[in-house]
């Protein structure tokens, strides 16, 4: 029986690997036909999807609330900026690992006292952490660059990739696509890791703690350790997403990760679907191309983009989408697929009865 279970687990892991690999390859192929601006937007969306995935793990699977993921992003981004400022030639993989380690450590610091908190108290504590990052960055000017932040450019496009492009804008096209491809590959690796974590023993323990912590404790689940692990993983993913986001923009400043970003991340998670891989992908896509939607709406309505209404149009759109999602599809956009499948199946069962077969 153990041998059969082992083969089943290996088969499931292989299936998840194939699924993530196909989606990653498809997205990489799409980057070849997108213009440079869209490639840059896709890269930012991939970075945000990693953060949304970690948040979905924390809220959707462990049942804990966090409004501090923009702070964890900032920690990872500043770790990347400080390291790149002094070690510009270091391998990019090491930079990502460093950002995840620093993010995980900050998550551990927050998680230790948060295991005793619930609901709005936990949300308030994580929000306070996120609010404290910007003042700290502004005060330690010699390390973080203060208000002006840090500027760096470590995403160098390889020569073999540059040779694939020709024409007047070859360098611009190659740089934008290389950044998008790198972000997509990093996102693919993290999604594969999280897909296996969802279906692991730890993932099942998380769901049990979320649904019934008393029952979880009775079967031997260590509640503080499980909740702490949820925070550490989510913070590590946020640190990685913040690192990638900073590398894409080649800068990190205190204003890059405002408190409103935490609300945006939470909104994207709900819109996509809480606790799902596809929901994180959808959230990243919405974030990537939301600026295009905002631009079209401002253009159609004649709203000045620099006005107070135009500047806050993205938040207004996200708010409307959030209300509609909660009313008509509480499980998010990702829940529409299974819902549509059940509807089709029910109609197929009803059809023979209606015809008298």
N, C-alpha and C positions, 0 to 999 in steps of 0.2 A: 504493500500500500504506500509506503514511504517513497518507493522508487517511482510508482505511478504519479504521486503528487509532485515529485521532483521534475518528471518529464512534463507534467501539465504546467508547472511554473515556468520551465524553460520555453515551452511553446508560447505561453502568454507573453513572455518577455520578447521573444523573437517577433511576435505579431506587433507588439508596440513599437519595436525598433523599425520594422518595415513601414508601419504607418507614419511614424515621425519622419523617417528618411524620405518617403515619397512626397510628403507635404513640403519638406525642406527643399527637395530638388525642384518641385514645381514652382515654389516661390523664387528660387534662384533663377529659373528659366524666365520668370516674369520680369525680373529686374533687367533683362537684356532688351526688353521692349518699352520699358518705362522711361520717360524723360528724366534728366538729372534731378529736377526738383522733386518729382514723385519718388525717386530712389532715396533721396535724403529724408523725405517724410516717412517712407517705409522703414528706414533704419531707426528713426526715432520711435516709431510704433512698435518695432521689435523689442527695443529696450524697455518700453513701458509695459509690454505684454509680459516680460519676465517679472516685473514688480507686481503686476496684477495677479500673476500666477501664484507668487508667494503669499500675497494677501488673501487669495482665494483658499489657499491651504490653511492659513491661520483662522479665517472666519468661517469658511465653509466646512472645514473638516474638524477643527478643534473647538469651534464655537466661541472664540474670543474676539473681542472688538479691538481694533487698532485704528487710530487716526494719526499715527506717527510715521507712516511709511515714507513720506517725503523726507523726514529726518534721517531715516536709514539710507535713503538714496543719497542724501547730501554727505553722509559719512563716507560712503563708498566713493562718491565723486571726489571729495577732498583728499581721500587717501590716494586715489589715482593721480590727481593733480599734483600733490606734493611729491609723490614718487617719480612721476614723469618729469617734474621740474628739475630733479637732481639726477635721474637715471633715464634719460630719453631713449637710450638704445637698448633697454631691457626688453626681453621677450614679452609680447602682449599677453600671453597665457599667464605669466607670473603676475602681471598687473591685475588681471581678473581674479586670480586666486587671492591676492592681497586684499582686494576690495571686498571679496566675499568673507574673508577671515575677519576684517575689521568690522564689517556689517554684522556678522554673527556675534562678535564679542560685544558690540553695542546692544544687540538684541538680548544677549544673556544678562547684561546689566539691568536692562529694563524688565526682563522676564522674572528675575528673582523676587522682587517685591510684588510684581503684578499677579503672581499666582494666588494671592490673597484677595484680589480685587475682582469685581464683576461689573458688568453693565456700564453705566455712565461713569463710574469711578475709574474703571480701566481705560475707557475712552479718553477721559480727562487727563489721566497720567501720560498716555502716549501722545496726546495733543501737546501737553506741556513740554515733552521731550523734543518734539518737532519744532516748537516755537523757540526753544533755547539754542538751536543750532546756528541760526543767523547771527544773533548777538555775539556768540562765541567766535564765529568766523570773523566778525568785524573787529573784535578786540585784539585777536592774535594776528596782527598785520604781518609780522615777520615770517609767519608760517603759512597763513592762508591768503595773503595778499589783501586783506581787509575788504573794504567796500568794492574795490576794483576787481578782486578775485585773482585767479591764476589763469594764464593762457599757455597752452602747449599744443603741439602738433606732432603726435606720435603715430598716427595712422598713415603710414607711408605706403602708397600703392606700389606693388612690385613691378619691375620693368617688364616681366613676361606678360603681366596683365595689361599694362599700358600699350604693348605692341598689338593687342587685339583690336585697338581703336585707331581710327584715322580721321583726318579732316581738321577743320579749324578749331573745333571744340573738343578734340580728342582727350586732352588732359582733364577737362572738367567732367566729361562723361565717364571716364575711367575712374576718377577719384570718387564720384558720387556712387557709382555702381559697386566699387570695391568696398566702400563703407557699408552699403546696404547688404552686400553678400556676407560680409563678416558678421554683421548684426543678426542676419537670418540664421547663420550657422551656429552662433552662440545661443540664440534662442532655441534652435532645434535640440541642441545638447541638453539644455536645461529642461525643456519639455519632456524629453525622454527620461531624464532622471526623475522628474516629478511624477510622470506616469507610473513608473515602477514604485515610487514612494507611496502613491495613492493606494496601490494594491498590495502593499507590504503589511507585515505584522504591525508595524508602527502606525500605518494608515488606518488599519482596523481599530487599533487602540484609540486613536484620535476620535474616530466616529463614535465609539462607545462612550468616551468621556463627554463628547458633545451631547449625545442623546440622553445618557443617564450616568452621571458621575458616581452615584452610589453603587450601581450595578458594576461599573468598571472597577471600583475599588474592591468590591467583593470577589471579583475574579482575579485579583492580583495586579491590577494596573496601578502604577505609581502616578498619582494625579499630578503632583507638583513637577515631577520630572517630565511627564508627557506634555504638560502645558508649556513648560520651559523650552522643550525641544521644538514645539510649534513656533514659538517666537524666534528662536535662533535660526530655524530654516527660513522663515519668512524674511527676517532681517538680512540673512545672507543673500537671498534672491534680490532683495531691494538694493543691497550694496552692489551686487553685480550689475543690476539694471542702471543704477546711478553712475557706475563706472563707465559703462558702455555709452550712456547718454552724454556724459562729459567728454568722452573721446570723440563722439560724433560731432559735438559742437565746438570742440577744441578749447573749451573754457569752463570754469566753474566759478560762480559768484554767489553771494548770499541770497540774491533775488532769483536764482535759478530754481530753487526748491522752496517756494512759499507754502504757507499753510493751506492755501486753496488747492494746491496740488494733491494733498492728502484726500481732500473731498472729491477731487476729480478721479483719483485712483479708485476710491470706494464706489463712485458712480459707474465707472467703466466696468468694475467687477459685477455689479448688479445688472447692468445692461447686458453684458455678455452671458452671465450665468454663474452663480456662486458655486464654487466647489467643482468646476469642470475645466478640463484642458481647453476645449473649444471655446468656452466663455472667455478665457484669457486671450486667445487668438482674436476673437471678435472685438474685445475691448481694445487691444492694440491697434487693430485696423481702424476702429472708430476714432481713436486718438490721432492716428497718423493722418487721416484725411478729413478731420473735422474742420480744419482751417479752410479747406476748399468749400465745404458746405456753408460755413460762416460767410465767406466771400461772396458766394452766389446769393445768399439771402440778403446781405447788405446791398448787393447790386440790384436785385429785383425790387426791393422795398425802397431804395434810394436813401438808406441810412448811411450817415457818414461813419466810416470805420474808426475815425479818431474821436468820435463823440462818446459820451458816457454810455449810451445805449449800445453803440457799435462795438465798443471795447469789451462790453460784458455779454455780447451776443452768444459766445460759446457756452458760458454758464447758463444762460437762459435756455438754449437748445438742449443742453444736457439735462436741465431740470424738467423740461417738457417730456423728453424721451424717458426719463426715470419714472415720471408719473404714469405715462402710458404703459410702460413695461410692468409696473407693479399692478396696474388695473387689469391688463389683458394677458400677460404672460409672466407670472411671478417668478418663474424659474429662469427668466432671461431669454435672450434671443436663442441661445443654445437649446433651450427647452422646446422651441417650436418644432424641431425635427421629430423627436419622439411623440410629441402631441399630434402632429400631422400623421405620423405613422399609425397611431392608435385610431385616429379618425378614419383613415382609409380601411384599416382592418375591420372596424365596426360596420362600415358600409358594405364591405364584402360579405360579412356574415348576415346582414339584414337583407341583402338583395335576393338570395335564394328563397327566403321566407316570403318576401313580397310577391314573387312569381309563382309560389306554390310548389317549388321543387323539393 
